[in-house]
Amino acid sequence: MTETEDVTTASGTDAKALEAGIDEALRLIDSGLSDLMHRELVSTDEISDLLLDVRMLLTAAEMDTPAALVEETVGA
């Protein structure tokens, strides 16, 4: 049989912190997209900055919740 990894989200404040970080990243994406939609040309620097900001937010949220993901090998 095959083995799969079961990744579950921890409950409590760790999960809330992770969710808050993801929500903030989504707000940043929405804000950036609404600013860029009205322009015909967008520089790669501006897109890179937006992507780096989103990555930074998601990484910070992940680092705040070290027990947010629990990996467990499940044999079928």
C-alpha positions as CSV (number, residue, x, y, z in Angstrom):
1,M,0.0,0.0,0.0
2,T,1.0,3.6,-0.3
3,E,1.9,6.0,2.4
4,T,0.5,9.5,2.5
5,E,1.3,12.6,4.6
6,D,-1.6,13.9,6.7
7,V,-1.1,17.6,7.3
8,T,-3.5,19.1,9.7
9,T,-3.9,22.6,11.0
10,A,-3.4,23.2,14.7
11,S,-6.2,24.8,16.7
12,G,-6.1,27.7,19.0
13,T,-4.0,30.9,18.9
14,D,-1.5,29.4,16.4
15,A,-4.1,28.8,13.8
16,K,-5.6,32.3,14.4
17,A,-2.2,33.9,13.9
18,L,-1.7,32.0,10.7
19,E,-5.1,32.9,9.5
20,A,-4.5,36.6,10.3
21,G,-1.3,36.6,8.3
22,I,-3.0,35.0,5.4
23,D,-5.8,37.5,5.6
24,E,-3.3,40.4,5.6
25,A,-1.5,39.0,2.6
26,L,-4.8,38.7,0.7
27,R,-5.6,42.3,1.6
28,L,-2.2,43.4,0.2
29,I,-2.8,41.4,-3.0
30,D,-6.2,43.0,-3.4
31,S,-4.9,46.4,-2.8
32,G,-2.0,46.0,-5.2
33,L,-4.2,44.6,-7.9
34,S,-6.7,47.4,-7.6
35,D,-3.9,49.9,-8.0
36,L,-2.4,48.2,-11.0
37,M,-5.6,47.5,-12.9
38,H,-6.0,51.1,-13.9
39,R,-2.6,51.3,-15.6
40,E,-1.5,50.0,-18.9
41,L,2.2,49.5,-18.0
42,V,3.5,48.1,-14.8
43,S,7.2,47.7,-14.1
44,T,8.7,44.4,-13.1
45,D,10.1,46.2,-10.0
46,E,6.6,47.0,-8.8
47,I,5.4,43.4,-9.3
48,S,8.5,42.1,-7.6
49,D,7.9,44.4,-4.6
50,L,4.3,43.2,-4.3
51,L,5.3,39.6,-4.5
52,L,8.1,40.0,-2.0
53,D,5.7,41.8,0.4
54,V,3.2,39.0,0.2
55,R,6.0,36.4,0.7
56,M,7.2,38.3,3.7
57,L,3.8,38.3,5.3
58,L,3.2,34.6,4.7
59,T,6.6,33.7,6.0
60,A,6.2,35.8,9.1
61,A,2.8,34.2,9.7
62,E,4.3,30.8,9.3
63,M,7.2,31.6,11.7
64,D,4.8,32.9,14.3
65,T,3.1,29.5,14.4
66,P,5.7,26.8,14.6
67,A,3.2,24.2,15.5
68,A,0.7,25.2,12.9
69,L,1.4,22.2,10.7
70,V,1.7,18.7,12.1
71,E,3.0,16.1,9.7
72,E,2.1,12.5,10.3
73,T,2.8,9.6,8.1
74,V,-0.3,7.5,7.6
75,G,0.0,3.9,6.2
76,A,-2.9,2.7,4.1
